[in-house]
Amino acid sequence: MKSLQKIKYWLFDLDNTLYSGKTKVFEQVDKKMSQFISQKLKVDIMEAKKIQKSYFYEYNTTLNGMIKN
């Protein structure tokens, strides 16, 4: 972990700009985000997915929606 402390900038590709869609990176992020919301809000995974998508559309990002709510 010490080697990660020296990294000054992180770049996250969440819309397949840098990586091919074949890598399914965004799908994995989406899945993990649903799991996090489910655990954090103590709701089932289907409800978490609905919350995730509503935050995304209302606040432009799911994270922004979670911060505001």
Secondary structure, 3 states (H helix, E strand, C coil): CHHHHCCCCCCCCCCCCCCCHHHCHHHHHHHHHHHHHHHHHCCCHHHHHHHHHHHHHHHCCHHHHHHHC
